[in-house]
Amino acid sequence: MELITVSSKGQIAIPKAVREALNLSEGTKLTVELRGQEIVPSKEPAWRKLRGAAARQDLMAAFESFRRQERELEDSGS
């Protein structure tokens, strides 16, 4: 875990190791989700991973399943 500082303009710098691991380059768009006291940036918007889910099953059930899987991955440290 790395410590970062918020600038006077509310900006933060993503550490180089993280940028390289996620292949983030200048101009990459990130989404930000607030989870309690955590700020969680994501390279890909979560809704894009659900594309086509409505055709397979109820959209809310698909979304709940997706969120459960994402939290399980976070809890396992992957």
N, C-alpha and C positions, 0 to 999 in steps of 0.2 A: 504494500500500500504506500502510495506517495502522497506527500502533503503539497497542496497547491494553495495559492493565495488569490483572493478576489481583488481586482484592481479598483481604483476609485470610480471607474466607469462600469463596474459590475462584470468585468471580463475575467476569464480564467484561461490559462494555457494548459492544453492537454499534454502530458509528458510524452517525450519522444518515443519511449518504448511502447506506450499505449497506441500512439498514432501509427507506428510501424506495424504493430500486431493486428490492428484493424484496417490497415491500408488506408488511412485517412490522409488526404492531401488538401492543399488549398482549394477552397470552394466546395468541399464536401458538405452536404447538408445533414444535420443531425436533428432528431426529435428529442424533446426533453419531457420526462414524466416525473412528477412529484409523488413520492411514496412516503408519506409521513414526514420524517426529517431527512429523507434522502432525495438527491437529485440524480435521476438515472437518464443519461443521454444514450441514444440508440442510433446506429448508422442507418437502419432500415425502419421505416414506420411499421408498427405492429400490424396495422390494418392490411398492409400489402401481403403479409404472410397468410392472410385469410382469404385471398382472392379465390373465388370459385367455391367457397364453403357453403354458400346459400343453395347452390345446386345440389349439394350432397346431403345436407341436413339443415335443421333449424339454425339460423345464423347465431342466435344467442348461445345455443348449446356449443357451437363451434368455437365461439369466442371464449366461453368459460373454459372449455377444454384447452384451448391455446394458452390462456393465462395460467391455468394450473400447471401445464407443462413448463412454461417459462419460470414460474416460481420454484418448481422442483429442480430445474437446472441451476437456478441461483442458489438454492439451499445446498445443493451438492457441491457447489464451488466450481462448476464447469463454465 
